[in-house]
Amino acid sequence: MLTIRKEQLAVFGPVGQKAFADRIIAHLKKVFPEQSESLGEPKLRETIQYGTQRAAAYKMISEVDVCKYIDLMIFYGRDFDKDPNLPWAQSILQNRALRNPTAKIERLYKAAKKRENKAKPGANP
């Protein structure tokens, strides 16, 4: 697992940041093609930058963790972590007992999947 720290990004400068964003954009276009197209590349890049900063606020700095955080942003909205309609997300992100950022994003991701499975037609209540 790759961990990118602020100091490392600063060393790579714009080239490293662009390469990171390029990888995330390719992922988003594959996983969220409609949303990616409607946002367009400039807005996707801005979303990635914002998502990277929001994820870092929760100590999520590995590329995989940041990518998952951005996935949740695309799915639930830019500020899903502050959305009063998503108290389950806030609860997980603010849980001080979850000190490991990877464990935190994994729990958040699983909770999101569980909620989406329940919302599908024909799913068990």
A tleap script that builds the chain and sets N, CA, C and O, in Angstrom:
source leaprc.protein.ff14SB
mol = sequence {
  NMET LEU THR ILE ARG LYS GLU GLN LEU ALA
  VAL PHE GLY PRO VAL GLY GLN LYS ALA PHE
  ALA ASP ARG ILE ILE ALA HIE LEU LYS LYS
  VAL PHE PRO GLU GLN SER GLU SER LEU GLY
  GLU PRO LYS LEU ARG GLU THR ILE GLN TYR
  GLY THR GLN ARG ALA ALA ALA TYR LYS MET
  ILE SER GLU VAL ASP VAL CYS LYS TYR ILE
  ASP LEU MET ILE PHE TYR GLY ARG ASP PHE
  ASP LYS ASP PRO ASN LEU PRO TRP ALA GLN
  SER ILE LEU GLN ASN ARG ALA LEU ARG ASN
  PRO THR ALA LYS ILE GLU ARG LEU TYR LYS
  ALA ALA LYS LYS ARG GLU ASN LYS ALA LYS
  PRO GLY ALA ASN CPRO
}
set mol.1.N position { 0.849 -1.167 0.000 }
set mol.1.CA position { 0.000 0.000 0.000 }
set mol.1.C position { 0.897 1.232 0.000 }
set mol.1.O position { 1.863 1.324 0.757 }
set mol.2.N position { 0.557 2.152 -0.848 }
set mol.2.CA position { 1.333 3.373 -1.006 }
set mol.2.C position { 0.793 4.447 -0.070 }
set mol.2.O position { -0.412 4.699 -0.039 }
set mol.3.N position { 1.683 5.078 0.693 }
set mol.3.CA position { 1.302 6.184 1.559 }
set mol.3.C position { 1.995 7.428 1.054 }
set mol.3.O position { 3.215 7.458 0.894 }
set mol.4.N position { 1.201 8.455 0.803 }
set mol.4.CA position { 1.742 9.713 0.298 }
set mol.4.C position { 1.593 10.765 1.390 }
set mol.4.O position { 0.479 11.096 1.795 }
set mol.5.N position { 2.708 11.281 1.857 }
set mol.5.CA position { 2.682 12.311 2.883 }
set mol.5.C position { 2.843 13.683 2.223 }
set mol.5.O position { 3.326 13.790 1.096 }
set mol.6.N position { 2.432 14.726 2.944 }
set mol.6.CA position { 2.537 16.091 2.417 }
set mol.6.C position { 3.959 16.412 1.967 }
set mol.6.O position { 4.168 17.031 0.924 }
set mol.7.N position { 4.929 15.983 2.768 }
set mol.7.CA position { 6.320 16.259 2.450 }
set mol.7.C position { 6.715 15.601 1.127 }
set mol.7.O position { 7.447 16.182 0.326 }
set mol.8.N position { 6.218 14.376 0.912 }
set mol.8.CA position { 6.527 13.672 -0.326 }
set mol.8.C position { 5.860 14.353 -1.521 }
set mol.8.O position { 6.475 14.501 -2.578 }
set mol.9.N position { 4.612 14.763 -1.354 }
set mol.9.CA position { 3.934 15.471 -2.433 }
set mol.9.C position { 4.653 16.762 -2.768 }
set mol.9.O position { 4.753 17.144 -3.934 }
set mol.10.N position { 5.150 17.430 -1.747 }
set mol.10.CA position { 5.869 18.683 -1.977 }
set mol.10.C position { 7.139 18.435 -2.784 }
set mol.10.O position { 7.501 19.248 -3.635 }
set mol.11.N position { 7.816 17.320 -2.525 }
set mol.11.CA position { 9.030 16.993 -3.267 }
set mol.11.C position { 8.701 16.760 -4.740 }
set mol.11.O position { 9.411 17.238 -5.625 }
set mol.12.N position { 7.631 16.030 -4.993 }
set mol.12.CA position { 7.249 15.756 -6.371 }
set mol.12.C position { 6.613 16.975 -7.032 }
set mol.12.O position { 6.595 17.090 -8.258 }
set mol.13.N position { 6.095 17.880 -6.213 }
set mol.13.CA position { 5.491 19.086 -6.745 }
set mol.13.C position { 4.315 18.785 -7.643 }
set mol.13.O position { 3.643 17.764 -7.497 }
set mol.14.N position { 4.079 19.676 -8.562 }
set mol.14.CA position { 2.919 19.536 -9.448 }
set mol.14.C position { 2.920 18.246 -10.266 }
set mol.14.O position { 1.853 17.721 -10.583 }
set mol.15.N position { 4.093 17.730 -10.612 }
set mol.15.CA position { 4.168 16.500 -11.410 }
set mol.15.C position { 3.608 15.316 -10.625 }
set mol.15.O position { 2.816 14.538 -11.159 }
set mol.16.N position { 4.010 15.174 -9.371 }
set mol.16.CA position { 3.520 14.086 -8.532 }
set mol.16.C position { 2.041 14.210 -8.235 }
set mol.16.O position { 1.316 13.215 -8.229 }
set mol.17.N position { 1.596 15.419 -7.990 }
set mol.17.CA position { 0.180 15.644 -7.711 }
set mol.17.C position { -0.659 15.343 -8.950 }
set mol.17.O position { -1.749 14.781 -8.846 }
set mol.18.N position { -0.149 15.718 -10.116 }
set mol.18.CA position { -0.882 15.455 -11.358 }
set mol.18.C position { -0.951 13.952 -11.621 }
set mol.18.O position { -1.996 13.449 -12.035 }
set mol.19.N position { 0.133 13.234 -11.389 }
set mol.19.CA position { 0.142 11.782 -11.605 }
set mol.19.C position { -0.861 11.098 -10.672 }
set mol.19.O position { -1.584 10.192 -11.087 }
set mol.20.N position { -0.899 11.533 -9.419 }
set mol.20.CA position { -1.864 10.997 -8.459 }
set mol.20.C position { -3.276 11.284 -8.951 }
set mol.20.O position { -4.110 10.379 -8.995 }
set mol.21.N position { -3.555 12.525 -9.321 }
set mol.21.CA position { -4.885 12.905 -9.808 }
set mol.21.C position { -5.244 12.128 -11.067 }
set mol.21.O position { -6.393 11.716 -11.231 }
set mol.22.N position { -4.283 11.924 -11.953 }
set mol.22.CA position { -4.542 11.167 -13.184 }
set mol.22.C position { -4.999 9.745 -12.866 }
set mol.22.O position { -5.925 9.232 -13.494 }
set mol.23.N position { -4.350 9.112 -11.891 }
set mol.23.CA position { -4.744 7.750 -11.501 }
set mol.23.C position { -6.153 7.735 -10.918 }
set mol.23.O position { -6.943 6.841 -11.223 }
set mol.24.N position { -6.466 8.710 -10.091 }
set mol.24.CA position { -7.797 8.767 -9.473 }
set mol.24.C position { -8.853 9.070 -10.537 }
set mol.24.O position { -9.941 8.495 -10.510 }
set mol.25.N position { -8.540 9.964 -11.468 }
set mol.25.CA position { -9.487 10.279 -12.547 }
set mol.25.C position { -9.782 9.030 -13.372 }
set mol.25.O position { -10.940 8.761 -13.693 }
set mol.26.N position { -8.758 8.271 -13.716 }
set mol.26.CA position { -8.964 7.034 -14.479 }
set mol.26.C position { -9.883 6.086 -13.704 }
set mol.26.O position { -10.777 5.466 -14.281 }
set mol.27.N position { -9.657 5.982 -12.405 }
set mol.27.CA position { -10.502 5.134 -11.551 }
set mol.27.C position { -11.943 5.646 -11.543 }
set mol.27.O position { -12.879 4.868 -11.722 }
set mol.28.N position { -12.122 6.946 -11.339 }
set mol.28.CA position { -13.469 7.524 -11.258 }
set mol.28.C position { -14.219 7.358 -12.576 }
set mol.28.O position { -15.418 7.078 -12.581 }
set mol.29.N position { -13.523 7.530 -13.678 }
set mol.29.CA position { -14.173 7.372 -14.981 }
set mol.29.C position { -14.633 5.931 -15.194 }
set mol.29.O position { -15.629 5.685 -15.874 }
set mol.30.N position { -13.910 4.994 -14.616 }
set mol.30.CA position { -14.275 3.580 -14.739 }
set mol.30.C position { -15.432 3.227 -13.801 }
set mol.30.O position { -16.377 2.549 -14.205 }
set mol.31.N position { -15.357 3.686 -12.557 }
set mol.31.CA position { -16.334 3.309 -11.536 }
set mol.31.C position { -17.581 4.193 -11.560 }
set mol.31.O position { -18.689 3.713 -11.320 }
set mol.32.N position { -17.403 5.472 -11.846 }
set mol.32.CA position { -18.506 6.438 -11.877 }
set mol.32.C position { -18.518 7.176 -13.222 }
set mol.32.O position { -18.302 8.387 -13.260 }
set mol.33.N position { -18.766 6.464 -14.316 }
set mol.33.CA position { -18.654 7.101 -15.631 }
set mol.33.C position { -19.617 8.274 -15.838 }
set mol.33.O position { -19.224 9.305 -16.384 }
set mol.34.N position { -20.860 8.126 -15.411 }
set mol.34.CA position { -21.839 9.202 -15.626 }
set mol.34.C position { -21.488 10.440 -14.819 }
set mol.34.O position { -21.503 11.555 -15.341 }
set mol.35.N position { -21.173 10.242 -13.544 }
set mol.35.CA position { -20.822 11.376 -12.694 }
set mol.35.C position { -19.543 12.046 -13.189 }
set mol.35.O position { -19.434 13.272 -13.180 }
set mol.36.N position { -18.586 11.246 -13.617 }
set mol.36.CA position { -17.317 11.792 -14.108 }
set mol.36.C position { -17.536 12.637 -15.352 }
set mol.36.O position { -16.968 13.720 -15.492 }
set mol.37.N position { -18.361 12.130 -16.247 }
set mol.37.CA position { -18.638 12.882 -17.478 }
set mol.37.C position { -19.366 14.182 -17.163 }
set mol.37.O position { -19.035 15.228 -17.722 }
set mol.38.N position { -20.355 14.127 -16.273 }
set mol.38.CA position { -21.124 15.341 -15.977 }
set mol.38.C position { -20.274 16.391 -15.254 }
set mol.38.O position { -20.486 17.590 -15.432 }
set mol.39.N position { -19.315 15.943 -14.442 }
set mol.39.CA position { -18.447 16.895 -13.753 }
set mol.39.C position { -17.405 17.494 -14.695 }
set mol.39.O position { -17.097 18.683 -14.612 }
set mol.40.N position { -16.870 16.676 -15.579 }
set mol.40.CA position { -15.795 17.131 -16.456 }
set mol.40.C position { -14.460 17.074 -15.730 }
set mol.40.O position { -14.410 17.069 -14.500 }
set mol.41.N position { -13.384 17.031 -16.498 }
set mol.41.CA position { -12.066 16.834 -15.906 }
set mol.41.C position { -11.626 17.953 -14.959 }
set mol.41.O position { -11.083 17.646 -13.898 }
set mol.42.N position { -11.829 19.233 -15.285 }
set mol.42.CA position { -11.389 20.276 -14.333 }
set mol.42.C position { -12.074 20.141 -12.965 }
set mol.42.O position { -11.430 20.298 -11.927 }
set mol.43.N position { -13.368 19.852 -12.969 }
set mol.43.CA position { -14.100 19.706 -11.702 }
set mol.43.C position { -13.674 18.424 -10.983 }
set mol.43.O position { -13.610 18.393 -9.754 }
set mol.44.N position { -13.383 17.373 -11.742 }
set mol.44.CA position { -12.880 16.141 -11.115 }
set mol.44.C position { -11.557 16.407 -10.402 }
set mol.44.O position { -11.346 15.951 -9.279 }
set mol.45.N position { -10.681 17.140 -11.054 }
set mol.45.CA position { -9.384 17.457 -10.435 }
set mol.45.C position { -9.582 18.277 -9.160 }
set mol.45.O position { -8.905 18.045 -8.158 }
set mol.46.N position { -10.495 19.219 -9.197 }
set mol.46.CA position { -10.772 20.032 -8.010 }
set mol.46.C position { -11.373 19.155 -6.908 }
set mol.46.O position { -11.048 19.321 -5.732 }
set mol.47.N position { -12.241 18.232 -7.288 }
set mol.47.CA position { -12.854 17.310 -6.323 }
set mol.47.C position { -11.793 16.415 -5.692 }
set mol.47.O position { -11.834 16.153 -4.490 }
set mol.48.N position { -10.851 15.950 -6.493 }
set mol.48.CA position { -9.768 15.103 -5.975 }
set mol.48.C position { -8.909 15.887 -4.988 }
set mol.48.O position { -8.539 15.368 -3.935 }
set mol.49.N position { -8.599 17.114 -5.321 }
set mol.49.CA position { -7.798 17.944 -4.411 }
set mol.49.C position { -8.550 18.170 -3.096 }
set mol.49.O position { -7.979 18.035 -2.014 }
set mol.50.N position { -9.820 18.512 -3.202 }
set mol.50.CA position { -10.637 18.734 -2.005 }
set mol.50.C position { -10.765 17.435 -1.195 }
set mol.50.O position { -10.624 17.440 0.028 }
set mol.51.N position { -11.030 16.336 -1.886 }
set mol.51.CA position { -11.180 15.046 -1.203 }
set mol.51.C position { -9.903 14.604 -0.512 }
set mol.51.O position { -9.944 14.018 0.570 }
set mol.52.N position { -8.775 14.886 -1.135 }
set mol.52.CA position { -7.483 14.551 -0.522 }
set mol.52.C position { -7.297 15.327 0.775 }
set mol.52.O position { -6.813 14.780 1.767 }
set mol.53.N position { -7.680 16.596 0.767 }
set mol.53.CA position { -7.579 17.420 1.973 }
set mol.53.C position { -8.543 16.949 3.050 }
set mol.53.O position { -8.173 16.883 4.222 }
set mol.54.N position { -9.780 16.618 2.669 }
set mol.54.CA position { -10.777 16.147 3.648 }
set mol.54.C position { -10.317 14.812 4.240 }
set mol.54.O position { -10.405 14.608 5.451 }
set mol.55.N position { -9.828 13.903 3.390 }
set mol.55.CA position { -9.355 12.607 3.883 }
set mol.55.C position { -8.192 12.803 4.852 }
set mol.55.O position { -8.117 12.128 5.879 }
set mol.56.N position { -7.289 13.721 4.529 }
set mol.56.CA position { -6.136 13.992 5.401 }
set mol.56.C position { -6.588 14.509 6.761 }
set mol.56.O position { -5.923 14.269 7.768 }
set mol.57.N position { -7.711 15.216 6.797 }
set mol.57.CA position { -8.241 15.705 8.080 }
set mol.57.C position { -8.603 14.537 9.000 }
set mol.57.O position { -8.633 14.685 10.222 }
set mol.58.N position { -8.875 13.386 8.407 }
set mol.58.CA position { -9.177 12.170 9.168 }
set mol.58.C position { -7.972 11.233 9.208 }
set mol.58.O position { -8.110 10.049 9.517 }
set mol.59.N position { -6.788 11.770 8.895 }
set mol.59.CA position { -5.511 11.046 8.921 }
set mol.59.C position { -5.409 9.970 7.843 }
set mol.59.O position { -4.586 9.060 7.951 }
set mol.60.N position { -6.234 10.066 6.809 }
set mol.60.CA position { -6.186 9.119 5.698 }
set mol.60.C position { -5.233 9.684 4.651 }
set mol.60.O position { -5.520 10.692 4.006 }
set mol.61.N position { -4.096 9.016 4.497 }
set mol.61.CA position { -3.096 9.543 3.575 }
set mol.61.C position { -2.624 8.511 2.558 }
set mol.61.O position { -1.949 8.877 1.596 }
set mol.62.N position { -2.956 7.240 2.737 }
set mol.62.CA position { -2.551 6.257 1.734 }
set mol.62.C position { -3.404 6.463 0.488 }
set mol.62.O position { -4.557 6.886 0.581 }
set mol.63.N position { -2.847 6.168 -0.657 }
set mol.63.CA position { -3.563 6.377 -1.914 }
set mol.63.C position { -4.872 5.592 -1.950 }
set mol.63.O position { -5.891 6.107 -2.410 }
set mol.64.N position { -4.850 4.363 -1.472 }
set mol.64.CA position { -6.061 3.524 -1.465 }
set mol.64.C position { -7.132 4.142 -0.570 }
set mol.64.O position { -8.297 4.214 -0.961 }
set mol.65.N position { -6.748 4.587 0.623 }
set mol.65.CA position { -7.711 5.184 1.546 }
set mol.65.C position { -8.292 6.471 0.972 }
set mol.65.O position { -9.499 6.698 1.049 }
set mol.66.N position { -7.446 7.300 0.405 }
set mol.66.CA position { -7.906 8.567 -0.176 }
set mol.66.C position { -8.842 8.285 -1.353 }
set mol.66.O position { -9.854 8.967 -1.519 }
set mol.67.N position { -8.513 7.304 -2.152 }
set mol.67.CA position { -9.358 6.936 -3.280 }
set mol.67.C position { -10.747 6.509 -2.802 }
set mol.67.O position { -11.755 6.921 -3.378 }
set mol.68.N position { -10.804 5.700 -1.769 }
set mol.68.CA position { -12.096 5.267 -1.221 }
set mol.68.C position { -12.875 6.456 -0.666 }
set mol.68.O position { -14.092 6.540 -0.832 }
set mol.69.N position { -12.175 7.363 -0.014 }
set mol.69.CA position { -12.844 8.554 0.514 }
set mol.69.C position { -13.462 9.353 -0.644 }
set mol.69.O position { -14.606 9.799 -0.554 }
set mol.70.N position { -12.711 9.525 -1.711 }
set mol.70.CA position { -13.204 10.269 -2.874 }
set mol.70.C position { -14.378 9.524 -3.524 }
set mol.70.O position { -15.329 10.155 -3.985 }
set mol.71.N position { -14.318 8.208 -3.562 }
set mol.71.CA position { -15.461 7.431 -4.067 }
set mol.71.C position { -16.725 7.780 -3.285 }
set mol.71.O position { -17.787 8.004 -3.867 }
set mol.72.N position { -16.598 7.824 -1.974 }
set mol.72.CA position { -17.758 8.145 -1.138 }
set mol.72.C position { -18.239 9.575 -1.386 }
set mol.72.O position { -19.440 9.845 -1.353 }
set mol.73.N position { -17.304 10.484 -1.632 }
set mol.73.CA position { -17.683 11.860 -1.969 }
set mol.73.C position { -18.505 11.897 -3.258 }
set mol.73.O position { -19.521 12.587 -3.335 }
set mol.74.N position { -18.062 11.160 -4.253 }
set mol.74.CA position { -18.767 11.142 -5.531 }
set mol.74.C position { -20.163 10.549 -5.341 }
set mol.74.O position { -21.135 11.046 -5.909 }
set mol.75.N position { -20.258 9.508 -4.557 }
set mol.75.CA position { -21.527 8.805 -4.376 }
set mol.75.C position { -22.508 9.579 -3.480 }
set mol.75.O position { -23.690 9.698 -3.805 }
set mol.76.N position { -22.008 10.104 -2.350 }
set mol.76.CA position { -22.895 10.737 -1.369 }
set mol.76.C position { -22.891 12.265 -1.398 }
set mol.76.O position { -23.775 12.898 -0.821 }
set mol.77.N position { -21.917 12.847 -2.056 }
set mol.77.CA position { -21.835 14.300 -2.109 }
set mol.77.C position { -20.530 14.795 -1.512 }
set mol.77.O position { -19.927 14.159 -0.647 }
set mol.78.N position { -20.124 15.931 -1.998 }
set mol.78.CA position { -18.837 16.543 -1.657 }
set mol.78.C position { -18.580 16.601 -0.151 }
set mol.78.O position { -17.478 16.279 0.294 }
set mol.79.N position { -19.542 16.991 0.612 }
set mol.79.CA position { -19.370 17.126 2.065 }
set mol.79.C position { -20.167 16.073 2.824 }
set mol.79.O position { -20.805 16.367 3.836 }
set mol.80.N position { -20.122 14.838 2.319 }
set mol.80.CA position { -20.869 13.765 2.978 }
set mol.80.C position { -20.475 13.610 4.439 }
set mol.80.O position { -21.296 13.201 5.260 }
set mol.81.N position { -19.237 13.931 4.773 }
set mol.81.CA position { -18.754 13.766 6.139 }
set mol.81.C position { -19.392 14.758 7.109 }
set mol.81.O position { -19.317 14.580 8.324 }
set mol.82.N position { -20.022 15.804 6.567 }
set mol.82.CA position { -20.679 16.820 7.397 }
set mol.82.C position { -22.200 16.811 7.226 }
set mol.82.O position { -22.905 17.590 7.866 }
set mol.83.N position { -22.700 15.925 6.359 }
set mol.83.CA position { -24.122 15.899 6.013 }
set mol.83.C position { -24.953 15.381 7.189 }
set mol.83.O position { -24.753 14.249 7.628 }
set mol.84.N position { -25.883 16.194 7.707 }
set mol.84.CA position { -26.706 15.745 8.827 }
set mol.84.C position { -27.627 14.575 8.457 }
set mol.84.O position { -28.150 13.894 9.339 }
set mol.85.N position { -27.824 14.346 7.167 }
set mol.85.CA position { -28.638 13.213 6.723 }
set mol.85.C position { -27.847 11.908 6.675 }
set mol.85.O position { -28.403 10.846 6.393 }
set mol.86.N position { -26.552 11.996 6.952 }
set mol.86.CA position { -25.690 10.808 6.954 }
set mol.86.C position { -24.986 10.679 8.310 }
set mol.86.O position { -23.756 10.653 8.360 }
set mol.87.N position { -25.746 10.599 9.410 }
set mol.87.CA position { -25.119 10.554 10.731 }
set mol.87.C position { -24.219 9.342 10.927 }
set mol.87.O position { -23.271 9.400 11.710 }
set mol.88.N position { -24.498 8.253 10.233 }
set mol.88.CA position { -23.663 7.057 10.329 }
set mol.88.C position { -22.241 7.342 9.842 }
set mol.88.O position { -21.276 6.815 10.395 }
set mol.89.N position { -22.114 8.169 8.814 }
set mol.89.CA position { -20.781 8.505 8.293 }
set mol.89.C position { -20.026 9.361 9.305 }
set mol.89.O position { -18.853 9.116 9.585 }
set mol.90.N position { -20.700 10.355 9.844 }
set mol.90.CA position { -20.074 11.213 10.852 }
set mol.90.C position { -19.653 10.401 12.062 }
set mol.90.O position { -18.573 10.607 12.615 }
set mol.91.N position { -20.508 9.481 12.468 }
set mol.91.CA position { -20.216 8.656 13.639 }
set mol.91.C position { -18.932 7.846 13.453 }
set mol.91.O position { -18.112 7.750 14.366 }
set mol.92.N position { -18.768 7.271 12.274 }
set mol.92.CA position { -17.570 6.474 12.000 }
set mol.92.C position { -16.342 7.369 11.902 }
set mol.92.O position { -15.307 7.078 12.502 }
set mol.93.N position { -16.453 8.450 11.152 }
set mol.93.CA position { -15.305 9.332 10.950 }
set mol.93.C position { -14.843 10.003 12.245 }
set mol.93.O position { -13.655 10.286 12.404 }
set mol.94.N position { -15.760 10.256 13.158 }
set mol.94.CA position { -15.403 10.931 14.405 }
set mol.94.C position { -15.165 9.964 15.560 }
set mol.94.O position { -14.949 10.394 16.694 }
set mol.95.N position { -15.204 8.676 15.283 }
set mol.95.CA position { -14.999 7.656 16.308 }
set mol.95.C position { -13.523 7.628 16.712 }
set mol.95.O position { -12.676 7.168 15.947 }
set mol.96.N position { -13.226 8.111 17.892 }
set mol.96.CA position { -11.839 8.181 18.369 }
set mol.96.C position { -11.255 6.808 18.702 }
set mol.96.O position { -10.037 6.647 18.780 }
set mol.97.N position { -12.124 5.828 18.896 }
set mol.97.CA position { -11.644 4.473 19.173 }
set mol.97.C position { -11.031 3.849 17.915 }
set mol.97.O position { -10.197 2.948 18.004 }
set mol.98.N position { -11.448 4.334 16.754 }
set mol.98.CA position { -10.874 3.857 15.490 }
set mol.98.C position { -9.674 4.732 15.157 }
set mol.98.O position { -9.813 5.761 14.495 }
set mol.99.N position { -8.530 4.332 15.605 }
set mol.99.CA position { -7.322 5.149 15.420 }
set mol.99.C position { -6.639 4.892 14.083 }
set mol.99.O position { -5.966 5.771 13.546 }
set mol.100.N position { -6.810 3.703 13.556 }
set mol.100.CA position { -6.177 3.359 12.293 }
set mol.100.C position { -7.016 3.913 11.139 }
set mol.100.O position { -8.174 3.527 10.980 }
set mol.101.N position { -6.450 4.807 10.338 }
set mol.101.CA position { -7.217 5.420 9.250 }
set mol.101.C position { -7.744 4.399 8.234 }
set mol.101.O position { -8.844 4.563 7.707 }
set mol.102.N position { -6.972 3.361 7.961 }
set mol.102.CA position { -7.428 2.338 7.012 }
set mol.102.C position { -8.622 1.588 7.588 }
set mol.102.O position { -9.577 1.301 6.867 }
set mol.103.N position { -8.579 1.269 8.868 }
set mol.103.CA position { -9.714 0.602 9.509 }
set mol.103.C position { -10.945 1.508 9.476 }
set mol.103.O position { -12.067 1.036 9.292 }
set mol.104.N position { -10.731 2.789 9.652 }
set mol.104.CA position { -11.836 3.751 9.646 }
set mol.104.C position { -12.497 3.810 8.265 }
set mol.104.O position { -13.722 3.747 8.166 }
set mol.105.N position { -11.698 3.931 7.204 }
set mol.105.CA position { -12.288 4.024 5.860 }
set mol.105.C position { -12.926 2.699 5.464 }
set mol.105.O position { -13.937 2.684 4.763 }
set mol.106.N position { -12.346 1.591 5.905 }
set mol.106.CA position { -12.942 0.283 5.617 }
set mol.106.C position { -14.306 0.158 6.287 }
set mol.106.O position { -15.258 -0.322 5.672 }
set mol.107.N position { -14.404 0.583 7.534 }
set mol.107.CA position { -15.686 0.521 8.238 }
set mol.107.C position { -16.703 1.438 7.559 }
set mol.107.O position { -17.870 1.075 7.409 }
set mol.108.N position { -16.264 2.606 7.156 }
set mol.108.CA position { -17.135 3.557 6.471 }
set mol.108.C position { -17.632 2.973 5.143 }
set mol.108.O position { -18.813 3.068 4.810 }
set mol.109.N position { -16.722 2.380 4.409 }
set mol.109.CA position { -17.053 1.796 3.111 }
set mol.109.C position { -18.044 0.639 3.277 }
set mol.109.O position { -19.005 0.522 2.517 }
set mol.110.N position { -17.798 -0.214 4.277 }
set mol.110.CA position { -18.711 -1.339 4.524 }
set mol.110.C position { -20.089 -0.849 4.944 }
set mol.110.O position { -21.102 -1.401 4.513 }
set mol.111.N position { -20.135 0.174 5.774 }
set mol.111.CA position { -21.422 0.738 6.203 }
set mol.111.C position { -22.179 1.312 5.007 }
set mol.111.O position { -23.396 1.157 4.908 }
set mol.112.N position { -21.470 1.963 4.116 }
set mol.112.CA position { -22.100 2.528 2.918 }
set mol.112.C position { -22.661 1.417 2.038 }
set mol.112.O position { -23.789 1.514 1.554 }
set mol.113.N position { -21.876 0.363 1.830 }
set mol.113.CA position { -22.338 -0.755 0.997 }
set mol.113.C position { -23.559 -1.432 1.622 }
set mol.113.O position { -24.506 -1.790 0.922 }
set mol.114.N position { -23.527 -1.598 2.920 }
set mol.114.CA position { -24.644 -2.221 3.618 }
set mol.114.C position { -25.915 -1.391 3.438 }
set mol.114.O position { -26.986 -1.947 3.196 }
set mol.115.N position { -25.806 -0.082 3.553 }
set mol.115.CA position { -26.947 0.800 3.377 }
set mol.115.C position { -27.475 0.760 1.945 }
set mol.115.O position { -28.685 0.763 1.720 }
set mol.116.N position { -26.577 0.723 1.004 }
set mol.116.CA position { -27.001 0.670 -0.399 }
set mol.116.C position { -27.662 -0.662 -0.730 }
set mol.116.O position { -28.623 -0.701 -1.498 }
set mol.117.N position { -27.162 -1.742 -0.166 }
set mol.117.CA position { -27.786 -3.058 -0.400 }
set mol.117.C position { -29.189 -3.094 0.169 }
set mol.117.O position { -30.085 -3.678 -0.441 }
set mol.118.N position { -29.400 -2.483 1.326 }
set mol.118.CA position { -30.732 -2.450 1.940 }
set mol.118.C position { -31.682 -1.579 1.119 }
set mol.118.O position { -32.887 -1.829 1.095 }
set mol.119.N position { -31.152 -0.572 0.455 }
set mol.119.CA position { -31.999 0.351 -0.310 }
set mol.119.C position { -32.417 -0.222 -1.666 }
set mol.119.O position { -33.344 0.291 -2.292 }
set mol.120.N position { -31.752 -1.266 -2.118 }
set mol.120.CA position { -32.090 -1.854 -3.417 }
set mol.120.C position { -33.430 -2.532 -3.353 }
set mol.120.O position { -33.776 -3.117 -2.327 }
set mol.121.N position { -34.203 -2.469 -4.437 }
set mol.121.CA position { -35.497 -3.169 -4.479 }
set mol.121.C position { -35.303 -4.657 -4.265 }
set mol.121.O position { -34.386 -5.264 -4.819 }
set mol.122.N position { -36.173 -5.234 -3.460 }
set mol.122.CA position { -36.114 -6.661 -3.186 }
set mol.122.C position { -35.156 -7.041 -2.080 }
set mol.122.O position { -35.052 -8.216 -1.729 }
set mol.123.N position { -34.446 -6.057 -1.517 }
set mol.123.CA position { -33.504 -6.347 -0.433 }
set mol.123.C position { -34.280 -6.607 0.847 }
set mol.123.O position { -35.387 -6.104 1.037 }
set mol.124.N position { -33.678 -7.399 1.715 }
set mol.124.CA position { -34.307 -7.668 3.014 }
set mol.124.C position { -34.289 -6.422 3.872 }
set mol.124.O position { -33.297 -5.692 3.874 }
set mol.125.N position { -35.374 -6.157 4.611 }
set mol.125.CA position { -35.399 -4.965 5.479 }
set mol.125.C position { -34.428 -5.056 6.617 }
set mol.125.O position { -34.337 -4.133 7.426 }
savepdb mol mol.pdb
quit
